[in-house]
């Protein structure tokens, strides 16, 4: 299995090797695929910095992929009190 992450802040569509289908990635989305679907277009996109490809995807105990740092929740802003 490989793990592909869209590094851009816009959607990205790539061709899959083999069956001729496509892969649609949302901004900063991470997906897992079988190695047989890795296409030359994906390798070119990795060289250009559009995606990152992890050749050996790591799963946690529940079988879920860990999300990248961009998935952190935003902290609420602190407000200043007015002086009387």
N, C-alpha and C positions, 0 to 999 in steps of 0.2 A: 504494500500500500504506500501511496505517496500523499502528501498533504500540500495543497496549493492555497496560497493566500493572495488575494487581490491587494496590492500595496497602494492603489490609487483611491482617491476620494470620489470616484465615479464608477458606474457599472462597467463590466468588461465581459465580452463574449469571445470564447476561443473554440477552435475546432478540436474534436477528439480524434485520436488515431483509431483506425480499425473500422468501426461501424459508420463513420461519417457524420455522427451527431455533433452537438455543440454543448458547451459548458458555459452557463451564465453565472457570473459572480457579482454579487452586490458589492458596494464599496466596503473595503476592509474585511470581506467575508472569507472564511476558511472552509475548504471542502476536502474530503478524502476521496481518492480514486485508486483503482487498480493500476499497476505499472503499465499494463497493456494499452491504456488510454493516453499515455504521455505522447504528445505529438511534437513534431519539429517547431510548430508555431508556439507551443508553450515554452519550449527551450529558448526560442528567440525572445519571447516576452520576458523571460527571466533575465537574460543578458541585458535587456534594455531597462530593467528595473521596474517593470509593471507588476510582476508577480514574484513570489518567493516559492520555491519548491523544496520541501523536505523529503528526502528520499525514503526515510524510515519514519513514518508517522508514529507518535507515541500516544497511547490511550491511557486514561486513568482507570481505576478499578471499576467504575460504572460503565466504561465503554465510551465515554464522551470525550470530545476534543477540548483541550483547554483553550479558552479564548485569549486573544492577545490583549495587550495593555489598553488598546483603544476601546475596550468594552467596559471600562470602569465607570461607575456611576459618578455623575457630577456632584460636587459638594455644594450645599446652599451657601449663598453669599451672606456675609455678616453685614448687618446694618448698624449704622452709628446712631446713637441717641443724640437728640438735640439738647443743647444746653439751655437752661431757663434764664 
